[in-house]
Amino acid sequence: MNKKTKRSLAYVGIIGGTAVLAMTFFIISQYEKAKYKASETVRLSSETKITTTAGEEKAWWIEVNEDFTKISKKNASAYVGTAVPAYTFSMATLVAFGLVLKHAEKVKEQEEKEVTIAK
C-alpha cells in the first residue's frame, strides 16, 4: 500500500468516525427528546386534571403528576446528555474535514516541491 492510499484511508477513518459518532448521538438524542416531550405532555395534562377533579380521582392525578415530574426530569437529563455529544461530534467532523483538507494541501505542495527539486 502506498503513502497516498494510507493517507486517504486515514482521512476517511477520521472524518467517517466522527461523522458516525455524531449521527449516532443525534439519533439517540432525538429519541430522548421525543420521550421528554411525551412525558411533559402527560405531566402538564395531569396538572390540569388535578385542578378539575376531586376525591380519589384527584389523588390519582396527583400521583401521576408526581411520577411524571420525576420521569420528565430524567428524560430531560438524558436528552441533554446525548445532545451535547451529538453537537460536539458534529463540530469535530467539520474541524476534522478542514484539517484534512489543510493537511492534504500541505502534502501536495511538499510532493510538488520534491518533484521540482528532483528535476
Backbone torsions as a table, in degrees:
resi	resn	phi	psi	omega
1	MET	NA	129.0	-178.7
2	ASN	-84.0	171.8	-175.8
3	LYS	-61.6	-39.2	-177.4
4	LYS	-63.3	-42.1	179.0
5	THR	-65.7	-42.4	178.3
6	LYS	-62.4	-42.5	177.9
7	ARG	-62.5	-44.5	179.9
8	SER	-61.0	-42.6	178.2
9	LEU	-64.4	-39.6	178.0
10	ALA	-64.2	-42.5	178.6
11	TYR	-60.4	-47.8	-179.9
12	VAL	-62.6	-40.6	179.4
13	GLY	-63.0	-43.7	-178.9
14	ILE	-67.3	-53.3	-177.9
15	ILE	-66.5	-44.5	-179.6
16	GLY	-63.7	-40.5	179.9
17	GLY	-62.7	-47.5	179.7
18	THR	-67.5	-35.2	179.1
19	ALA	-67.3	-41.0	179.1
20	VAL	-64.6	-43.3	177.9
21	LEU	-63.1	-41.0	178.7
22	ALA	-61.5	-46.2	-179.3
23	MET	-66.3	-39.6	179.6
24	THR	-61.8	-50.0	179.5
25	PHE	-66.2	-33.2	177.8
26	PHE	-64.1	-45.8	179.9
27	ILE	-62.4	-44.4	179.0
28	ILE	-63.6	-40.7	-178.8
29	SER	-66.8	-33.7	177.2
30	GLN	-67.8	-36.3	175.4
31	TYR	-63.9	-45.5	179.3
32	GLU	-65.1	-35.9	177.7
33	LYS	-64.5	-41.8	178.8
34	ALA	-64.1	-40.8	176.7
35	LYS	-62.8	-41.6	179.6
36	TYR	-63.1	-46.3	-179.8
37	LYS	-61.9	-41.0	179.6
38	ALA	-64.8	-43.6	-179.7
39	SER	-68.1	-34.7	176.9
40	GLU	-66.6	-37.8	177.9
41	THR	-61.5	-45.3	179.0
42	VAL	-65.7	-42.1	-180.0
43	ARG	-61.7	-46.8	179.9
44	LEU	-66.3	-37.1	177.7
45	SER	-64.3	-39.8	179.7
46	SER	-67.5	-33.4	176.4
47	GLU	-62.2	-40.9	178.2
48	THR	-64.7	-43.1	-179.3
49	LYS	-65.3	-32.5	179.7
50	ILE	-61.2	-39.7	-177.1
51	THR	-78.5	-17.6	-176.1
52	THR	-108.1	3.0	-178.9
53	THR	-123.6	175.0	180.0
54	ALA	-146.8	166.8	174.3
55	GLY	68.7	-140.0	-177.2
56	GLU	-64.5	-35.8	179.6
57	GLU	-63.8	-41.4	178.1
58	LYS	-64.0	-41.2	178.1
59	ALA	-61.5	-40.6	178.3
60	TRP	-64.1	-43.3	179.3
61	TRP	-66.6	-33.2	175.7
62	ILE	-63.8	-43.1	178.4
63	GLU	-64.0	-42.7	177.4
64	VAL	-60.6	-44.0	-179.9
65	ASN	-61.7	-43.9	179.3
66	GLU	-63.4	-42.8	178.9
67	ASP	-63.0	-45.7	-176.2
68	PHE	-77.2	-18.2	171.1
69	THR	-65.3	-44.7	177.4
70	LYS	-65.4	-44.8	-179.0
71	ILE	-63.1	-42.0	179.6
72	SER	-62.9	-41.6	178.3
73	LYS	-62.8	-42.7	179.3
74	LYS	-63.8	-44.2	-179.8
75	ASN	-67.0	-36.7	178.0
76	ALA	-65.0	-40.9	178.0
77	SER	-64.2	-41.8	178.8
78	ALA	-64.5	-38.9	178.8
79	TYR	-63.8	-48.2	179.1
80	VAL	-64.4	-39.7	-179.2
81	GLY	-64.3	-23.5	177.1
82	THR	-102.0	-24.8	179.7
83	ALA	-72.2	-37.3	-179.5
84	VAL	-63.0	-49.2	176.7
85	PRO	-63.7	-34.6	178.1
86	ALA	-60.4	-46.2	178.5
87	TYR	-64.5	-44.4	-178.5
88	THR	-60.9	-46.7	-179.4
89	PHE	-69.9	-30.9	176.7
90	SER	-68.5	-38.6	175.1
91	MET	-66.9	-38.8	178.1
92	ALA	-63.2	-35.8	177.3
93	THR	-63.5	-44.7	179.0
94	LEU	-64.9	-42.0	178.6
95	VAL	-65.0	-43.8	178.8
96	ALA	-60.9	-40.8	178.5
97	PHE	-61.0	-45.5	178.3
98	GLY	-63.6	-42.8	179.5
99	LEU	-66.5	-38.0	177.6
100	VAL	-64.3	-42.9	177.5
101	LEU	-62.2	-42.5	179.0
102	LYS	-63.1	-45.6	179.7
103	HIS	-64.3	-42.5	179.9
104	ALA	-62.2	-39.8	178.0
105	GLU	-65.2	-42.2	179.1
106	LYS	-62.8	-43.3	179.3
107	VAL	-64.7	-40.7	179.8
108	LYS	-62.9	-43.7	178.0
109	GLU	-63.7	-40.5	179.7
110	GLN	-63.9	-43.0	178.8
111	GLU	-65.1	-39.5	178.2
112	GLU	-65.2	-38.5	178.5
113	LYS	-64.3	-42.2	179.1
114	GLU	-64.0	-39.5	178.5
115	VAL	-65.7	-40.6	-179.7
116	THR	-66.0	-42.3	179.2
117	ILE	-66.3	-37.8	-178.9
118	ALA	-67.0	-25.7	-178.3
119	LYS	-78.8	NA	NA
